[in-house]
Amino acid sequence: MVLAQTAGLSDVQTEILATVRTFVNKEIIPNAPELERADRYPAEIVETMKKMGLFGLTIPEEYGGLGESLLTYALVVEEIARGWMSVSGVINTHFIVAHMIAQYGTPAQKNKYLPLMATGEIRGSFSMSEPDLGSDVAAIKTRARPDGNDYIIDGAKMWLTNGASSNLIALLARTGGDDVKPSRGLTTFLVEKPEGFGEVAPGLTIPAKIEKMGYKGVDTTEAVFDGFRIPATQVLGEAPNRGFAFMMDGVEVGRVNVAARACGVAIRAFELAIEYAQQRKTFGKPIAEHQAIAFKLAEMASKIEAAHLMMVNAARLKSTGERNDITAGMAKLLASEYCAEVTQESFRIHGGYGYSKEFEIERLMREAPFLLIGEGTSEIQKTIISRGLLREYRPRN
């Protein structure tokens, strides 16, 4: 049995995944150690992904994309994260922004952005968090005030993946008063900007990238807005005060993505562990033949299979347009927690070598924790899940 297989795929989906797996094995896995150590943006890998059409994977064919489902997207992300999680980060926020524009953009916004996003010429980033915000989206302080046919934006944003390398930011800002519910007082803006660091546009500064424990190569930044002027036509869907719902839809896509990334990292950790366990010998036989190690491998494989199935289910449900907060939250929660556990077990199977930077598992040990907090911590997922369950199972009188 090969882990994490998906039933019911079309021939096109199967071909896409086979192509991506070959690309990961030949181009990402061999180059990831050097790129990760240098904390260098994987520019050549990104260029190849552009040529493969991966940036347009879910963008409708009428706009030059491949028009594939969210499930295809999630399975591609799983494969890429198996090679190096940072590469999946390059396309994650891009997919979220493309999804939001395709779902809610005006015809003019779709025609302007989606064809260029499909080729990777425009790459998106997603900006909701703030330095003092955490998971409390309702407490957003960044403000956008009307000024004629424009808005003026002031405030600071935090944790922008691809903050410097992107040239389009989906930005959530407050347009209503502090006493207005977030569902009625927040607006999503499509902020165009040049790539790079520093003051990239009048009133918009992208400071130096944030140094991180893992998740290297991909740039994570702040974004500081100080009197930044933007036309009202750059409001997503030209629908002010509806940005909260748009962003929450994007976050659900992001949670499926994080679940897929967690599955990919866990699969790679398992592959490394089961290979090492059959080569390393103690007491005259491979350690895989010792029951203690064999049981670890069995538990790791079972967790990966469970996480993969939940991720696939969440992706399929999201593709139907049904509300997905509970399912996406469950998939993200289980996959990220299991990823951390599987990665640590692989580390233990490697023994002392797992602590060496010469072995790939050391990198995975630094990457797995990010998935516990990305797109909402495990505690936030439990809050979302429990509220949803209480809503669905409300007593009927």
N, C-alpha and C positions, 0 to 999 in steps of 0.2 A: 504494500500500500504506500503510495506517495501522498504526503500530507497536503492539505489545503487545496484539494481539487474541487471544482465547481460544476455541478450538474446543469444540463440544459443550456449550454452555451451554443451560440450559432457558429457556423464555420468562420464567419468574419471575426467574431470575438476570439475564437481559438487561434486564428492566424495572427491577430494583433498581439495576443499574449505570448505566443511563441517567438515572435519577432522581438518583443521587448525583453523577454528572458535571455535570448541570445545576446542582445545589446548589453544587458546588465552583466552577463558573465564575461563578455569580451572587453567591454569598455569601462564599466563602473567599478566592479570588484577589484580588478588589478590596479587601478589608478587611485582608488579611494584612500589608501594609507598615506601616500605622499601628499595628496591634496589636503587631507585632514590634518596632517602634522603641520603643514604650512598655513593652515586656515585660509586656503586660497579658493576663490570662487571658481566653480568647475566650468569655465567658459567654453572649452571645446566640447564637453559633454552636452551643455545646453545648446550649442549650435547643431549638434547631431540630432537632438530631440526636436529642434525646429524643423529640420529636414525630414524627419520621420512623421511630422504632422501631429506630434503629441500635444502641442500647445492648443491645437484646435480640436482635440479629441471629442469634446462634448458640444462644441459650437455647431449649430445647425448647418446643414450642407448649403443652404441658400446664402450663407455668409462665408463660405469657403472652408468650413470645418468638416469633420468626419461624421458629425451627427450621432455619435454613440451615446449609450445610456450611462447613467450614473454608476451602474454595476461595472461596466467596462472600465470606466474611470477608476473605480475603487480597486479593481483587480490589477490594473496597470500600476497604480500607486503601490500596492502590495509588492509587486515585482521589483519596482525601483527602490523601495525602502529596504528590501532584502539586500540590495547591492550597497546602498549608502543612503541613510535617512535624509541627509542634507539635500540630495538631488530631488527627492520627492518634495522637499520644502520649497524648492524653486518653483514648482508648478502648482503647489497647493493653493496659495492665495490667488494665483492667476485663475485657477478654475473657479474659485468662489466668486470672484469679481465677474468673470464671464457669465456664470450662472445667473447672477443678480441682474446683469444687463439684459440677458436673453429673456428673463422672466418679467422684468419690470421696466426696462428702458423704453423710451419713446422710439418710434420708428427711426427718427434722425439719429438718436444715440446708438441704436443697434447698427445702423448702416455705417456710422462713423467708426465705431470701435471694434465690433466683432470680426470683420474681415482682417483687420490688422492684429487682433489678438490671436486669430487662428494661425497666423504665420509666426507668431512670437515677436513681431516687430513692436507691438505694444504688450507689455507684461504688467499684470496687475498686482497690487498689494492691498491689504485689508486693514483698516485702522479703526479700532473701537476702544481698546484699552487706553488708560491714562496712568500717570505716575502714582496717583493716590486712589485709583479706582478699584483695582482688583476685579472681582466678578460682579460688582454692583453697577450694572450698566445704567440704572436709573439715576446714578449720581454723577453722570457725565458733566464736566465743567466747560469743555471747549464750546465756545459760542459762535454762532453765525447770525449777524444782525443784518436785516435788509438795508440796502443803500441804493435807491433808484432801481435800476435793472440788475443790480449786483447784490452779493452778500459780502460782508467783511468778517473774516474768521480770525478768532484769537483763542489760543490755548495750546496745550502740549499733549501729544500722544506718545504712547509707549509700546514697545514690543512689536514693531512693524517688521515682519519677515519680508525680506526683499525691499526694505525701505530705501536703500540707495540704488539698487539695480533695477527697480521697477520704474515705469514712467506714467503710471496711472494708479491713483490711490482711491479706493472707496472709503470715504471718510464719514463717520457719524458725529454730528455736532448738534448742540441744543439750539433750537430756534424758538421754543416756547419758554415760558417762565419756569422758575423752580417749582412752582406749585402745580404745574401741568404734568399729567401722567406721561411716562416715557412713550407710550403708544401714540400719544398725540402731540408730543413736543420735541421730537428728534427727527433730524433730516439727514439723508444720505447724499453726499456730494461726490461727484466724479472729478477728482483733482488731477489735472495734467501737470507733469513736471519733467524736467530733464533728469537723467541719471546722474548719480554722483553724490558727494558729500558737501557740506557747507551750505551757504545761502544759494540754493539751486534756482530760486525764483524770488521776486520781490515779496517779502513777508513770509517766506517758507524756508526754514533751515533744517537740514538733515545732519545732525551731529555725527561724530565718529561712531562706528559700529560698537555695539555692546559686546564685551568679551564674555564668553560663556564656557561652562564646564565641558559641554559637548555641543553637538549640532553645529559643527564648524563648517566653514566654507560658504554657507549661506549667510548673508548679512542681516543682522537684526539691529534695528535702530530706534531712535526717537524721531519725532517730527514736531517742530515748533512753529506754530502759526502766530504771526504778529502783524495784524493789519493786512492779512492776505485777502486780496480781492478776487472774487470768482463770479462769473455771470450766473444769473438765475437759471439759465438753460442747462447748467451743469448739475442741477438737482436731479437725482436719479428718477426717471419717470416724470420729471417736472411735477413731482408730488411732494411738496413740503409737508413736514410734520408726520410723514408716514415711514420714515427711515428705520424706525425700530423694527417693524415687521419685516422689512426687506433684509435687514442685517441678521435677524434671528433665523430667517430662511437660509441665509448664507452660512450661519454658524452650524445649522444642522448638516449641511453639506460638509462643513469642516470636521464635524464629529465623525461622520462616516469615514472621512479621509484619515483622521487620527487613528481610528480603529484599524483601517487598512495598513497604515504605517506600522502600527504595533504588531500586526500579524506578520508583516514582512521582516521586521527586526527579530521577532521571536523565531520565525522559520530559519533565518540565518544563524541565530544562536544555537538552534537545535542541530542544524547541519554541521556546524563546527564541533559541537559536543559529540555527536554520534560518530563522526570521523575520527576524532582524537581518541575516543574511548575504545575504538577497535585497533588503534595503533599502539597506544601506551600500554605497557605490560607491567604488572606487579605480581609477585608471588607465582611467577611462571606462566601467567596467562593474561590476555588482554583484559583491561579493567571492565570492559563491557560485559564480561562473563561473570563478574562479581555481582551478586544480587543487589547490593546497595546501589550500584551504578545503573544496572538494568532497570530497576524500579524507577529511578530518576528519569531515565529516558522515556519510559512508558507514561509517566505523569506529564512530562513536558509535551509529548506528542498529543496527548488527550486534551491538554489545555489549548494548544494551537488549533486543533480541529474544532473545538467548541467556539473559540474566538472567531475563527474564519467563518463558520456557519452563521454566527450572529451578525458579523459584518456584512456578509452577502445578503442576509435577510433585510438588514437595515437599508442597504443600498437599493435593493429591489423595491422596497416599500416607498422609499423616497422618490424613486423614479415614477411612481404612479401618481404623485402629487398629493397623496394622503398626508395628514399630519404625522410627524415622525419624531416628535420630541422624546417620547418614552423609548422607542426602539433604538434610535440613534444614541440616546444617553446610555442605554444598557450595553449596546455594542462597544461604545467608547470606554465605558467603565470596565467591562470584563476584559476587553482586548488589551488595554493599557496595563491593568493590574497583572494579568497573566503574562504579558510581555516582560514586565519587571521580574516576575518570579522565574520564568523560563531562562531569561538572560543570566540571572544570578546562579541558577543551577548549572548552566553551562560553564560559568566562571568557576564554580566549585569543582566541576569535573576536570577542568584544566589544571587544577591545583595551583602551584606556584607560577606556572607559565601563564596563567590567566592574568597575573599582575604585571606581566611584561608588555611593553608597548610593541614588541615584535609580533604579538599574537592579536588577531583581529577582535577577539572577545573583549579585550581591554577597552576598545573604542565603543563597542555595543553597551558595555557597562556604564559608560558616560552618556550614551544617547537615550537609553531606555527611560531614565527618570523624567526626561522632557515630556514624554507621552502621558505621564500621570497628571500633568498640569496644563498641557496645551488644549485649547478650546474648552477650558473649564476643568477644574480639578475633579478628582473622584468624588469629593464631598458635594460639589455643585451638581454632578451627575445624579447622585443619590437624592438630592433635593428635588431636581426636575422629575426623576422617576417616581418618587413617592407622591409628589403633588399630582402628577398625571394619573397615578393609580387611584388616589383618593377621589379624583374627579370622575374616573371611569366607574369606580365601584361605590359611588355615593348611595347610601341607603334609599331604597324606593319605598315610599309610604303608600 
